[in-house]
Structure formats: structure tokens, C-alpha cells
Amino acid sequence: MYKYAGIIINSDSTQLDRIFTYSIPLNLIGEIGIGMRVKVPFGLGNRKLDGFVIELYEACADFNKIKEIIEVCDSFPVLRKEDILLIEEMRRRYLCTYLECIKIMIPPGITKGMKIKTSDKIYLSGSLTEKYIKEPYISIYNLIKDNNGLYARSELSKKFNISLSSINTMLKHGFLTQSREAIQRVSGREYEGYEEKNLNIEQRTAVDKVLYSNEKKFLIHGVTGSGKTEVYMNLVQYMLNIGKESIILVPEISLTPQMVERFKGRFGKDIAVFHSRLSDGQRFDEWIRVKNKEVKVAIGARSAIFLPFDNLGIVIIDEEHEGSYKSDSDPKYNAREIAEMKSNLEGCKILLGSATPSIESYYKCINKDYELITLKNRADGALMPEVETIDMREELQNGNKSMFSRKLNEEILNCLQKGEQVILFLNRRGFSTFVSCRKCGYVFKCTKCDISLTYHSDKQILECHYCGEKMKLVHNCPECGSKYVKYFGVGTEKVEAEVKRSFPEAKVLRMDFDTTRTKDAYERIYETFKNGRANVLIGTQMIAKGLDFKNVTLVGVIAADLSLHIPDFRAAERTYQLITQVSGRAGRGEKKGKVIIQTYNPDDYSLKYSTENNYNGFYEHEISIRNDMNYPPFSSILSITLTSEEENQLIKTADKIGIMLKNQFNETSEVSVLGPCPCTISKIKNSFRWQILVKGEISTAVAMEVKNITHNCVKESNAVIRVSLDTNPNSLL
């Protein structure tokens, strides 16, 4: 019988990132299990804190000093045994704490003591006696007969303007009864049926490979519009048939409405939806539905990978190449890697899908770590769009100073006249990307960050896209006082304004961070465009993947070069992916599509391969460069980012860490230390930022050495310095 428990304390202090032993009181022996949340006394003052049981022991060496568990918080374990094994692996790989892992596995409502929301619904329970066959009782009786169990007392009173006293009288005499029922805080909307489609030969082969191969890890490389979603649905149906569960991940919340619409249209409403835009109550409800085995399918963003399914059959990661599957906050996990860990722990299959696979994932296929499945053709015989590249240098030489080339302008007009839809892509929000004085060269910058302010015309403000600082628009230069203040660069707001000016008959929508901040904004924009109530959609990378609109025949890429010049080794890969993905939004129905790509660098290899839709050519070119430069997948990169408001102390500490790391690894050619140096964006929110990169064969042991050296140096500095350790980060900025 277990008498002691190993517990993780609910405290963010890294000093407490270890297992504490507590004794189990006699009245709780046999009731406390692995994964349960308990209350324990902690510290000198015996503060009552939450704890999570991750180990159980029969005996303990120093039992005299051990404190006793106070109580059990829940009637069920909030962590499964598989979750605890996953936490141990994540802690090693991502250099994070136990608690950071636990927090992403359970909804925040758990530790807040949140309960399932309930309401007393009204039902008929007997016929009216002769004395009560009169108004208002007859009307109330018939009303409830038509709405049996749909409403609570207060809802009936408000909605139908009937008195509570009459309802209470009918309850008292047994004509009505109340039943306490759970209320779902997530929308119970039912969708129009999404009929099963006949699979073509490529799709059927893909489904059979995943189901009947002995392999567990697969990558579908399918061109845009090749019907990957239909493959996913067939796999989920098979899992449902054999009683197994499925998780489908999408990279952007903007894609969730479309995926939910299709899956609920096919399989009904009993599908969990899980992403960060849900309220705490909604996330709690969906997590509980999974925990209680009320649903067997979940759709969501990266955090949905941790939902507590007990019989997981498959994890599907759509648009697997997307950077949003990598978390920027601790633990800095990658959902693809978590899926692999879950496959090893729970035996589920993994299916990655993309028209533009990440270099790392495709490399795994070449090395036989994943089985490659290829869909070369669009489903239903649709043709790939015609792609045309426009050299904007020539447009300028020919006197066209507009953001739209003559060709794009002509094609937009042509589409609108034919009643077809247009998508315009620009991966930069705002009206102007920076504001400058033409007389002295002064650039309006954020006072807290080393970044220029972006002009937003709708609010008439300058805004920092890193810290959110806002500044009123001024017409005189603060440096020299001149009136020659000009807006440079182009953002989605400016594209929207130009479309409305050039095509006044167009009904325009914009989808970017600014227009999707409110709840359900993604879904409203998606539904409006899908139902044809707008004919031009302007957006950032939110619109560049996954969305399927049958009437879109033209895609315009306003500035294809934007992502090319970022100082990051993945710049070419991201450019290829963005351009190929957004091009794939055109011509997905019966009408042929066209793509216009505007660029100042038409000879760049990533643009050339994307216009040819030649992934293999791009991969061979890019993997050769990665090999020569020893970048992933041929090595790993561990980024150390140090931030502090005390610049001098920060630089001293960064220098000390750099020297110690170089001394530690100077005898091995497998690891090199680069830096320290200021980050590309050297200041954010009044904090200065310095970076050190460790590159090479970074084992768990090497990573732990780096972590220990870094934290010890920071501790010895006695300065307030924040440390971020990130293995293979999305960005080196």
C-alpha cells in the first residue's frame, strides 16, 4: 500500500522545480493515485498550495520530517500516467520545468476550481387537472410541450414574457419538473451535411498506406487542392469504426472554422474544438468532454495535442510546415515532436500533411524515418493555376508607381466583372510600415523597442507591433520641425484603401491581426467571404494556407520579397512556402485560376521554384545550402536570449557566459558557440536583448550543461536578467 507521494508544487519558482515527498493520511490511503491534484502545506508558514502527484512510494527514509497531504481536490486524476512520462521527456528536451509542462496539459479552469456549468431545465411531467385547464397554464403547458427541456425557468420567463409565479405553481403541483443538466459553453451549432466524396486513386492509396502499413509515421506531400482533408476524414472514420480517437491540428485559428464545418458536417456535433481564443470556461468544458470520453475527435491549434484521450489512434497535423506549431513561450515545444513522443508512448499513428513540407520533415522521409505519400494532382480533376511573375522594377521604369502592376489591375477588374472572387496577399499589416522625415531622415521609432512604428490610418495612430505602444499621428518632425513627414512602405490597410479607391464597386474584407482580435472574428470573415457577400479578401499569412473558396479565380501577391530579406537561415524556405500556399488558393473549383506574383527579385531561387510549383527542385537546392552551412536538419541550434533593462550588466553577463561556454566546448568540433551579440531587434519593451547560439550535435547532456552555465552566470551577476533557452527556434531575430 502506498503511504507516500512525490508531488510537484504549483509554484513558478525554478528553485522549486523538483519532486517533494509528502505522506498520505490514513483516510486517503488508496484514494490518492498518480496524476491527482491535492492540497499540501508548503514552506515555513505551511501555505496551502496545489500539488500534482507524479510518484507513489511504499516507504520513505526520512519520514519524520515529512508533511502530510491535506486533501484531494478532484474526483479524478488531472494527469494520466502517459502524460507524466511525456512531461519527463519534455523537461529534458525543452529545458523547462515540471510545472510549465503541467500547465499546458490541463485547462486553467482546473486550478481555479471551475466546475461544469449547469442549469435546471423545465420538462412536462403530467397533464393539467381540470382546475388548471385555463390561462395562463394552458399556454405555458403548450409552450413547454413544444420546447421540452430546452429552457430554464428564467429563460422561459424572459424569452416568452410569462410570469415566474405561474411556472412555480405548475412545478408545485407536478405538471412540470426541473432537471439539472450540464450547459456547454462552446457553441453547439449544427452544420450542413458535408457528404463523403469518392476518393480518387491517389487518395485511396494514401488512406490504405496509413492504415495498413507497419510504419507509424507518415508525411503526405500533396499539391494544394489535392484533397488531403478528405484523406484525413477517411482515416478518422476508420478510427471511429474501431473505437479509437483522433486529434486533428491546424496551424492557424483562422483555419479552425473551415475544418470544424467540414468535420461536424460529416461526423456530427460531438467533436471537441480546442484553441487559445476560447474562454477558460469553454476550454474547461471541451477538456472535460474528452476526459469523460464524450467525444472521440478533437480539432484545434497546437495545444490540442495534449487533450487527454486514452485510446488515441491517430494524430493528424495539417500544414505541418507552419511555424505556429512551435511554441514561443515555455515550454518551447514543437507539436510535431510532441506527436512523435505520443506515438512512442501510446502507439498512435502520425500523419503530417502539406503542399510545402518543412525541410526537416522531408529530410526525415528521405532518411526513412517517415513514410512519404505523394498526391501529385488536384482532386476532382481541377487544374493548377497559371502563375505569372511581374518584375516591379520594369513597372516603375514604365511610369507605374502604383502598388498594383498593370496586369494585376487588369485581372482584378476582369474578375469583378465576371462575379468571381479575388484574394490579395501581403504579409505585413498596417497602412505604412514606417514614417520618416524627408528633410532630416528622422524615423518615428518606439520609445521602448528598437523598431519603427507602423502607421494605422483607420485609427490615425502610430503603433509598435512588438509592445503595442501607440503614438498620435503628428505632421511635424520632432527632430527638425519640418512638415516633410512621409509614410513609406505598404501594409494590408493601405492595400484595402487602394482597392476601394480603384474598384469602388468591390466589397472588400481584410483578415489580419487587427481585424481578428475579437471573439469569433475569424469565423465571421470566413463565412462572409465563403457565402459571396464580399468579392475581395486582403490578408496576411492567415489567408495563405488551407482556406478553400471555390469561386476564387485570382490571387495577387503584392510584395513577394518581404520575407526574403529577414536575417534568418529559413528565409528562403518561408518565402517558397508562403508564395506556393497562397497561390494554391486560386482555381480550386471548376473555374481555372490565375496567380500574379509581384516582385523586385524575380531571379531568386525560392520565387522561381514556387512559380513552377517545383518542391523537389527547391528542396534539393535548399538542402545543399543547409548541408554546406551545417544548419538544421544537419545540426541543432540552441538559442540563448538574455534580456534586461540594465544594459551594462547584461553585456558583462553575456560576455561571461560566452567565454565559459567556449571554454567548455573548445575541445570538441561537434559544438560551436557563436556570439554573444545584440539580437537583430536589440530592444523590446525597454529591455535590451543579447543572444548566444550553440550549434552542432546538441545532446541532452550538452543542453543541460548550457542551461546550468547560463543560469549560474545570471545568478552570480545579481542583476535582473531573464533567460530564454530555445532549441531550434522559429526565428533568430
C-alpha positions in Angstrom: 0.0 0.0 0.0 1.4 3.4 -1.0 1.9 5.7 2.0 3.9 8.5 0.4 3.6 10.6 -2.7 6.0 12.5 -4.9 4.5 15.9 -5.6 5.1 18.9 -7.9 4.2 22.1 -6.2 2.2 24.7 -8.0 4.8 27.4 -7.9 6.5 29.2 -10.8 9.9 29.4 -8.9 12.6 27.5 -10.8 14.1 26.8 -7.3 11.1 24.6 -6.6 11.3 22.6 -9.8 11.7 19.2 -8.1 9.7 16.5 -6.6 8.7 16.9 -2.9 7.7 13.9 -0.8 4.5 14.0 1.3 2.9 11.4 3.4 -0.6 10.2 2.6 -3.0 10.4 5.6 -4.7 7.2 6.7 -8.1 8.3 5.5 -6.8 9.0 1.9 -4.6 5.8 1.5 -6.0 4.0 -1.5 -7.7 7.1 -2.8 -4.7 9.1 -4.0 -3.4 8.0 -7.3 -0.9 9.1 -9.9 -1.9 12.4 -11.6 -4.3 13.7 -8.9 -4.4 17.3 -7.7 -4.1 17.7 -4.0 -3.7 20.4 -1.4 -0.4 20.4 0.6 1.2 22.6 3.3 4.4 24.2 2.0 7.2 26.3 3.4 7.8 27.7 6.9 4.3 29.1 7.1 2.7 25.9 5.8 0.9 27.8 3.0 -1.8 25.7 1.5 -0.8 25.1 -2.2 -1.9 22.9 -5.0 0.3 19.9 -5.8 0.3 17.3 -8.5 1.0 13.6 -7.6 3.5 12.2 -10.1 5.0 9.3 -8.0 3.9 7.0 -5.2 6.1 5.2 -2.7 5.6 2.4 -0.1 8.3 3.7 2.2 10.4 6.8 2.8 13.8 7.0 4.5 13.4 10.3 6.4 9.7 10.0 7.3 9.9 12.1 10.5 10.4 15.4 8.6 7.7 14.7 6.0 4.5 16.8 6.0 1.1 15.3 5.3 -1.3 15.9 2.3 -4.3 17.9 3.4 -6.9 16.9 0.9 -7.7 15.7 -2.6 -9.0 18.4 -4.9 -10.8 16.5 -7.7 -12.6 13.2 -8.0 -10.4 12.2 -11.0 -6.7 12.4 -11.9 -6.0 15.5 -14.0 -2.9 13.8 -15.5 -2.6 10.4 -17.0 0.4 8.1 -16.4 1.3 8.7 -20.1 1.2 12.5 -19.5 3.7 12.2 -16.7 6.1 10.2 -18.9 5.6 12.9 -21.6 6.4 15.6 -19.0 9.7 13.9 -18.1 10.7 13.8 -21.8 9.6 17.4 -22.4 11.5 18.7 -19.4 14.7 17.1 -20.7 14.2 18.2 -24.3 12.9 21.7 -23.9 14.9 22.6 -20.7 11.7 23.6 -18.9 10.1 23.0 -15.5 7.7 20.3 -14.4 5.0 22.9 -13.7 5.4 24.6 -17.2 4.6 21.2 -18.7 1.7 20.5 -16.4 0.1 23.9 -17.1 -0.2 23.3 -20.8 -1.7 19.8 -20.3 -4.6 20.9 -18.1 -7.0 23.8 -18.7 -6.6 26.9 -16.4 -10.1 26.3 -15.1 -8.9 23.2 -13.2 -6.7 25.1 -10.7 -9.3 27.9 -10.5 -11.8 25.3 -9.1 -14.0 25.7 -12.1 -17.0 23.3 -12.4 -19.2 22.2 -15.2 -21.9 24.9 -15.7 -25.4 23.5 -15.0 -29.0 24.8 -15.3 -32.4 23.4 -14.2 -34.3 22.7 -17.4 -38.1 22.6 -17.4 -39.9 19.4 -18.6 -43.5 18.3 -18.7 -44.3 15.7 -16.1 -48.1 15.4 -16.0 -51.3 16.5 -17.6 -53.2 19.6 -16.3 -56.0 18.8 -13.9 -59.5 20.3 -14.6 -58.9 23.2 -12.2 -55.9 24.4 -14.2 -57.2 24.0 -17.7 -57.3 27.7 -18.1 -55.0 30.6 -19.0 -52.1 31.1 -18.4 -51.5 27.5 -17.6 -52.7 26.1 -20.9 -50.4 28.4 -22.9 -47.5 27.6 -20.7 -48.2 23.9 -20.9 -48.3 24.0 -24.8 -45.3 26.3 -24.9 -43.2 23.8 -22.9 -44.6 20.9 -24.9 -43.0 22.5 -28.0 -39.8 23.3 -26.2 -39.5 20.4 -23.8 -36.2 20.6 -21.9 -34.8 23.5 -23.9 -35.1 26.3 -21.3 -34.7 27.0 -17.6 -37.3 28.9 -15.6 -35.7 32.4 -16.0 -35.1 31.7 -19.7 -38.8 30.8 -20.3 -39.9 33.9 -18.4 -37.7 36.3 -20.4 -38.0 34.8 -23.8 -41.8 34.3 -23.8 -42.8 37.0 -21.4 -44.6 34.7 -18.9 -44.7 35.1 -15.1 -42.3 33.1 -12.9 -45.1 32.6 -10.3 -47.3 30.7 -12.9 -44.3 28.4 -13.7 -43.7 27.9 -10.0 -47.4 27.0 -9.5 -47.2 24.4 -12.2 -43.9 23.0 -10.7 -45.6 22.8 -7.2 -48.5 20.8 -8.5 -46.3 18.4 -10.5 -47.4 19.5 -14.0 -43.8 20.5 -14.7 -40.5 19.2 -13.4 -36.9 20.5 -13.3 -33.8 18.6 -14.3 -30.3 19.8 -13.6 -28.2 19.5 -16.8 -24.8 20.5 -18.0 -24.6 23.5 -20.2 -21.9 23.6 -22.9 -20.2 27.0 -23.1 -18.8 26.1 -26.6 -21.2 26.7 -29.5 -23.4 23.7 -30.2 -24.1 24.9 -33.7 -25.0 22.2 -36.2 -23.6 22.3 -39.7 -25.0 21.5 -43.1 -24.0 17.9 -44.0 -20.6 17.5 -45.7 -21.1 14.5 -47.8 -18.5 11.8 -48.2 -16.7 12.0 -51.5 -15.4 9.2 -53.7 -11.7 9.0 -53.3 -9.5 9.1 -56.4 -6.7 6.5 -56.8 -4.1 8.7 -55.2 -6.3 9.5 -52.2 -7.3 5.8 -51.7 -3.7 4.7 -51.9 -2.8 7.3 -49.3 -5.5 6.1 -46.9 -4.5 2.4 -47.3 -0.8 3.2 -46.8 -1.5 4.9 -43.4 -4.0 2.2 -42.2 -2.2 -1.0 -43.3 1.5 -0.2 -43.3 3.5 -1.3 -40.3 5.0 2.2 -40.2 3.6 4.7 -37.7 4.8 8.0 -39.1 3.8 9.4 -42.4 4.0 12.6 -44.5 1.6 13.4 -47.2 3.1 15.7 -49.7 0.1 16.8 -51.8 -0.2 19.8 -54.1 -2.7 22.5 -53.0 -6.2 21.2 -53.7 -5.2 17.6 -53.9 -7.9 16.5 -51.3 -5.8 16.0 -48.2 -8.7 16.9 -46.0 -10.8 14.1 -47.5 -7.9 11.6 -46.7 -8.0 12.9 -43.1 -11.7 12.3 -42.9 -11.5 8.8 -44.1 -8.8 8.0 -41.6 -10.8 9.5 -38.8 -13.9 7.5 -39.9 -11.8 4.3 -39.7 -10.6 5.2 -36.2 -14.2 5.8 -35.1 -15.2 2.4 -36.5 -12.6 0.6 -34.4 -13.3 2.7 -31.3 -10.1 4.8 -31.4 -9.7 8.6 -31.0 -8.3 11.2 -33.3 -6.6 14.6 -33.0 -6.5 17.0 -36.0 -4.2 20.0 -35.6 -4.4 23.1 -37.8 -1.8 25.9 -37.6 -4.0 29.0 -37.5 -7.2 29.6 -35.6 -8.4 31.2 -38.8 -8.5 27.6 -40.3 -10.4 26.1 -37.4 -13.9 27.3 -38.6 -13.4 25.6 -42.0 -12.1 22.4 -40.5 -14.8 22.3 -37.9 -17.5 23.0 -40.5 -16.3 20.0 -42.6 -15.8 17.5 -39.7 -19.0 18.4 -37.9 -20.8 18.3 -41.2 -19.6 14.8 -41.7 -19.5 13.3 -38.2 -22.0 15.4 -36.2 -21.5 17.9 -33.4 -19.7 15.6 -31.0 -16.3 16.9 -31.8 -14.2 18.9 -29.4 -12.7 22.2 -30.5 -9.7 23.5 -28.6 -7.6 26.6 -29.2 -6.4 29.7 -27.3 -9.2 32.0 -28.4 -11.7 30.0 -26.3 -12.6 31.3 -22.9 -11.3 29.5 -19.8 -14.8 28.1 -19.3 -15.0 26.8 -22.9 -11.6 25.2 -22.7 -12.5 23.6 -19.4 -15.8 22.2 -20.9 -14.0 20.7 -24.0 -11.2 19.2 -21.9 -13.8 17.6 -19.6 -15.7 16.2 -22.6 -12.5 14.5 -23.8 -11.7 13.3 -20.2 -15.2 11.8 -19.8 -15.0 10.0 -23.2 -17.9 12.0 -24.6 -16.1 12.8 -27.8 -13.6 10.8 -29.9 -12.4 13.5 -32.2 -10.7 16.9 -31.4 -9.8 19.7 -33.8 -7.6 22.6 -32.7 -4.4 24.5 -32.7 -1.1 23.1 -31.2 -2.3 22.9 -27.6 -5.0 20.3 -28.6 -2.1 17.8 -28.9 -2.3 17.5 -25.1 -6.0 16.6 -24.8 -6.4 13.5 -22.5 -7.6 10.8 -25.0 -7.0 7.3 -23.6 -7.2 5.4 -26.8 -5.6 7.6 -29.4 -5.4 6.1 -32.8 -4.0 8.9 -35.0 -2.7 12.5 -34.8 -3.1 14.5 -38.0 -1.0 17.7 -38.4 -2.3 19.7 -41.3 0.0 22.3 -42.9 2.8 20.7 -40.9 5.4 23.2 -42.2 3.9 26.1 -40.3 5.9 27.8 -37.6 2.9 28.3 -35.3 3.2 24.6 -34.3 6.3 25.8 -32.3 5.6 27.5 -29.0 7.4 30.8 -28.3 6.8 30.5 -24.5 8.0 27.9 -22.0 7.9 25.1 -22.6 9.1 25.9 -26.1 7.7 22.7 -27.6 7.0 21.7 -31.2 3.7 20.0 -31.8 5.3 17.7 -34.4 7.8 16.5 -31.8 5.1 16.0 -29.2 3.2 13.9 -31.7 6.3 11.7 -32.1 6.7 11.4 -28.3 3.0 10.4 -28.0 3.4 7.8 -30.8 6.3 6.3 -28.9 4.4 6.3 -25.6 0.9 5.4 -26.8 1.4 3.7 -30.1 -0.7 6.1 -32.2 0.0 6.9 -35.8 1.1 10.3 -37.0 0.2 11.9 -40.3 1.8 15.2 -41.4 0.3 16.9 -44.4 1.5 19.8 -46.5 1.9 21.0 -50.1 5.2 22.6 -49.0 6.7 20.3 -46.3 9.3 21.7 -43.9 12.9 20.8 -45.0 13.3 18.9 -41.7 10.2 16.7 -42.2 11.0 16.0 -45.9 14.6 15.1 -44.8 13.1 12.5 -42.4 11.3 10.9 -45.4 14.5 10.8 -47.4 16.2 9.1 -44.4 13.2 6.7 -44.0 12.2 8.0 -40.6 8.8 8.8 -42.1 7.0 7.1 -45.0 6.4 9.5 -47.8 3.0 9.6 -49.6 2.6 11.8 -52.6 -0.6 13.4 -54.1 0.6 14.9 -57.4 -2.8 16.0 -58.8 -5.7 18.2 -57.7 -8.8 16.3 -56.6 -11.8 16.2 -59.0 -9.6 17.0 -61.9 -9.2 20.7 -61.2 -6.1 22.3 -62.8 -3.3 24.0 -61.1 -3.5 27.8 -61.5 -1.5 29.7 -64.2 1.3 31.7 -62.4 2.8 34.9 -63.8 5.6 36.8 -62.3 5.7 40.6 -62.7 9.0 42.5 -62.3 8.1 45.6 -60.4 11.3 47.3 -61.5 10.0 47.3 -65.0 6.7 48.7 -63.9 8.4 51.6 -62.2 10.6 52.3 -65.3 7.4 52.4 -67.4 5.9 55.0 -65.1 3.6 52.9 -62.9 4.1 53.9 -59.3 1.0 52.1 -58.0 1.3 49.1 -55.7 -0.6 47.2 -58.3 1.0 46.2 -61.6 -0.9 46.9 -64.8 -1.5 43.2 -65.2 -2.9 42.7 -61.7 -5.1 45.7 -62.0 -6.5 44.4 -65.3 -7.1 40.9 -63.8 -8.8 42.2 -60.7 -11.2 44.3 -62.9 -11.8 41.2 -65.1 -12.7 39.0 -62.1 -15.0 41.5 -60.5 -16.9 42.0 -63.8 -17.4 38.2 -64.1 -18.7 37.9 -60.5 -15.6 36.0 -59.3 -13.6 36.4 -56.1 -10.0 37.7 -55.6 -7.5 37.2 -52.8 -4.7 39.7 -52.3 -1.8 38.7 -50.1 0.6 40.9 -48.3 2.4 39.6 -45.2 2.5 43.0 -43.4 -0.3 44.7 -41.6 -1.0 48.4 -41.1 -1.1 51.3 -43.6 2.6 52.2 -43.8 5.5 50.3 -42.4 7.4 53.3 -41.2 7.1 57.1 -41.1 10.1 59.3 -41.7 11.1 62.9 -42.2 12.3 63.5 -45.8 14.3 66.6 -44.7 16.5 65.2 -41.9 15.9 61.4 -42.1 14.3 61.0 -38.7 12.3 57.8 -38.4 9.5 57.5 -35.9 10.5 54.7 -33.5 9.0 53.1 -30.5 10.4 54.5 -27.3 10.5 51.1 -25.7 11.7 48.9 -28.6 14.3 49.1 -31.3 11.7 49.1 -34.0 10.0 51.6 -36.2 6.3 52.5 -35.6 3.6 51.4 -38.1 1.0 53.9 -39.3 -2.6 52.7 -39.0 -4.9 55.1 -41.0 -8.2 53.9 -39.6 -7.2 54.9 -36.1 -4.9 57.7 -37.2 -2.1 56.4 -34.9 1.4 55.1 -35.0 1.7 51.7 -33.3 4.5 49.4 -32.2 3.8 45.8 -33.3 6.0 44.4 -30.6 4.9 46.1 -27.4 1.7 47.8 -28.5 2.8 51.3 -27.7 0.7 53.9 -29.5 1.5 57.5 -30.6 -0.8 60.1 -32.0 0.0 61.0 -35.6 2.0 64.2 -35.9 2.6 66.3 -39.0 5.8 68.0 -38.0 9.2 66.3 -37.5 10.1 66.1 -33.7 13.8 66.4 -34.7 13.9 69.3 -37.2 10.3 70.7 -37.1 9.8 70.3 -40.9 6.4 69.4 -42.4 8.0 66.9 -44.7 6.7 63.8 -42.9 6.0 61.0 -45.3 4.6 57.4 -45.0 6.8 54.7 -46.5 6.1 51.1 -47.3 2.8 49.2 -47.7 0.6 47.3 -45.3 -2.7 45.5 -45.6 -4.7 48.6 -44.6 -3.1 50.6 -47.5 -3.9 47.7 -49.9 -7.5 47.8 -48.7 -7.7 51.6 -49.2 -6.2 51.3 -52.7 -8.7 48.6 -53.7 -11.6 50.6 -52.5 -10.3 53.7 -54.4 -9.5 51.8 -57.6 -12.5 49.4 -57.6 -15.3 51.3 -55.8 -17.8 48.5 -56.7 -15.8 45.9 -54.8 -16.9 44.5 -51.5 -13.7 44.2 -49.5 -12.7 42.2 -46.4 -9.4 42.3 -44.6 -8.1 39.4 -42.5 -5.1 40.3 -40.3 -4.2 40.5 -36.6 -6.0 43.9 -36.3 -9.3 42.7 -37.7 -9.4 39.3 -35.9 -8.8 40.4 -32.3 -12.4 40.0 -31.2 -14.1 36.7 -30.4 -15.4 34.8 -33.5 -13.9 37.4 -35.9 -12.2 34.7 -37.9 -15.4 32.8 -38.4 -17.4 35.9 -39.4 -14.9 36.9 -42.0 -14.6 33.3 -43.3 -18.4 32.9 -43.5 -18.9 36.3 -45.2 -16.4 35.6 -48.0 -17.4 32.0 -48.4 -21.1 33.0 -48.9 -20.2 35.5 -51.5 -21.1 38.6 -49.6 -17.6 40.0 -50.4 -15.5 39.6 -53.5 -12.1 40.8 -52.4 -10.2 39.3 -49.4 -7.0 41.0 -48.4 -4.8 39.4 -45.7 -1.5 38.4 -44.2 -0.3 34.8 -43.8 -3.6 33.9 -42.2 -5.1 33.6 -45.7 -2.1 31.8 -47.2 -3.0 28.2 -46.4 -5.8 25.8 -46.0 -8.7 28.0 -46.9 -10.9 26.6 -49.8 -13.1 29.0 -51.7 -14.4 27.6 -55.0 -15.1 31.0 -56.6 -11.6 32.4 -56.1 -10.0 32.6 -59.5 -7.3 35.2 -58.9 -4.6 35.5 -56.3 -2.4 38.6 -56.2 0.9 38.6 -54.2 1.6 42.2 -53.6 5.2 42.0 -52.4 6.7 38.6 -52.7 10.1 39.8 -51.4 9.1 40.8 -47.9 10.2 37.5 -46.2 13.3 37.1 -48.3 15.4 39.7 -46.6 14.9 38.6 -43.0 18.3 37.6 -41.4 17.3 34.0 -40.8 18.5 30.8 -42.5 14.9 29.8 -43.1 14.0 33.0 -45.0 14.1 31.2 -48.5 12.1 28.3 -47.2 9.4 30.5 -45.7 9.2 32.6 -48.9 8.8 29.4 -51.0 6.1 28.1 -48.7 4.1 31.4 -48.4 4.1 32.0 -52.2 3.2 28.4 -53.1 0.5 28.2 -50.4 -1.2 31.5 -51.2 -1.0 30.6 -55.0 -2.9 27.4 -54.2 -6.0 29.4 -53.1 -6.8 30.1 -56.8 -8.8 27.8 -59.1 -10.0 25.3 -56.6 -13.4 25.0 -58.2 -14.5 24.4 -61.8 -13.1 27.7 -63.0 -9.4 28.0 -63.9 -7.3 30.1 -61.5 -4.6 32.7 -62.1 -1.8 33.9 -59.8 0.0 37.2 -60.2 3.3 37.5 -58.2 4.8 41.0 -57.9 8.5 41.1 -57.0 11.7 43.1 -57.3 13.7 39.9 -57.2 12.3 37.6 -60.0 15.5 35.6 -60.2 15.6 34.5 -56.6 15.5 30.7 -56.5 12.7 30.4 -53.9 10.4 32.5 -56.1 11.4 30.7 -59.3 10.7 27.3 -57.8 7.4 28.5 -56.2 6.1 29.8 -59.6 6.9 26.5 -61.1 5.3 24.6 -58.2 8.5 22.6 -58.1 9.0 21.5 -54.5 11.6 18.8 -55.2 13.8 21.3 -57.1 13.5 23.8 -54.2 14.3 21.0 -51.6 17.5 19.9 -53.5 18.7 23.5 -53.8 17.9 24.3 -50.1 19.2 21.1 -48.6 22.5 21.6 -50.3 22.9 25.1 -48.8 21.9 23.7 -45.3 24.5 21.0 -45.6 27.3 23.4 -46.6 26.4 25.7 -43.7 25.7 22.9 -41.2 22.2 24.2 -40.5 19.3 22.0 -39.4 18.5 19.2 -40.2 22.3 18.5 -40.2 22.7 20.1 -36.8 20.7 21.6 -34.0 20.7 25.2 -32.8 20.3 26.1 -29.1 19.5 29.8 -28.8 20.2 31.7 -25.5 18.4 35.0 -25.4 19.2 37.3 -22.4 17.0 40.4 -21.7 17.4 43.1 -19.1 16.8 46.8 -18.5 20.3 47.0 -17.2 22.3 47.2 -20.4 25.9 47.2 -19.0 25.3 44.3 -16.6 23.6 42.4 -19.4 26.6 42.8 -21.7 29.0 41.7 -18.9 26.9 38.6 -18.1 26.5 37.7 -21.8 30.3 38.0 -22.3 31.0 35.8 -19.3 28.5 33.1 -20.5 30.1 33.2 -23.9 33.6 32.7 -22.5 32.6 29.9 -20.2 30.7 28.1 -23.0 33.6 28.4 -25.4 36.0 27.1 -22.7 33.6 24.2 -22.0 33.2 23.1 -25.7 36.6 24.3 -27.2 37.9 20.7 -27.4 35.0 19.4 -29.5 34.3 20.0 -33.1 30.7 18.8 -32.6 29.6 22.0 -30.9 30.4 25.6 -31.7 29.5 28.8 -29.8 28.5 31.9 -31.7 28.3 35.3 -30.0 27.4 36.9 -27.8 26.0 39.8 -29.8 22.9 42.0 -29.7 19.7 40.5 -31.1 18.6 41.8 -34.5 15.8 43.6 -32.6 18.0 44.7 -29.8 15.4 46.2 -27.5 11.7 45.3 -26.8 9.6 46.8 -24.0 12.5 48.8 -22.5 14.6 45.6 -22.2 17.8 45.2 -24.1 18.4 41.8 -25.8 21.6 39.8 -26.4 21.9 36.4 -27.9 24.4 33.4 -27.9 23.9 30.5 -30.3 25.2 27.0 -29.6 25.3 25.0 -32.8 26.1 21.4 -33.6 25.3 17.9 -32.2 23.4 19.1 -29.1 22.6 16.1 -26.9 20.5 16.3 -23.8 23.7 16.3 -21.7 25.2 19.2 -23.8 21.9 21.2 -23.5 21.9 20.7 -19.7 25.5 21.9 -19.4 24.5 25.0 -21.4 21.5 25.6 -19.2 23.4 25.2 -15.9 26.3 27.5 -17.1 23.8 30.2 -18.2 21.7 30.2 -15.1 24.7 30.1 -12.8 26.3 33.1 -14.5 23.0 35.0 -14.4 22.6 34.2 -10.7 26.1 35.4 -9.9 25.5 38.7 -11.7 22.9 39.8 -9.1 21.1 41.6 -11.9 17.6 41.2 -13.1 18.2 39.2 -16.3 15.7 37.0 -18.0 16.9 33.9 -19.8 15.2 32.1 -22.7 16.6 28.8 -24.0 15.1 27.6 -27.2 16.2 24.5 -29.2 15.8 25.0 -33.0 13.8 28.3 -32.6 11.4 29.5 -35.3 13.3 32.8 -35.5 16.8 34.1 -34.7 15.6 37.7 -34.5 
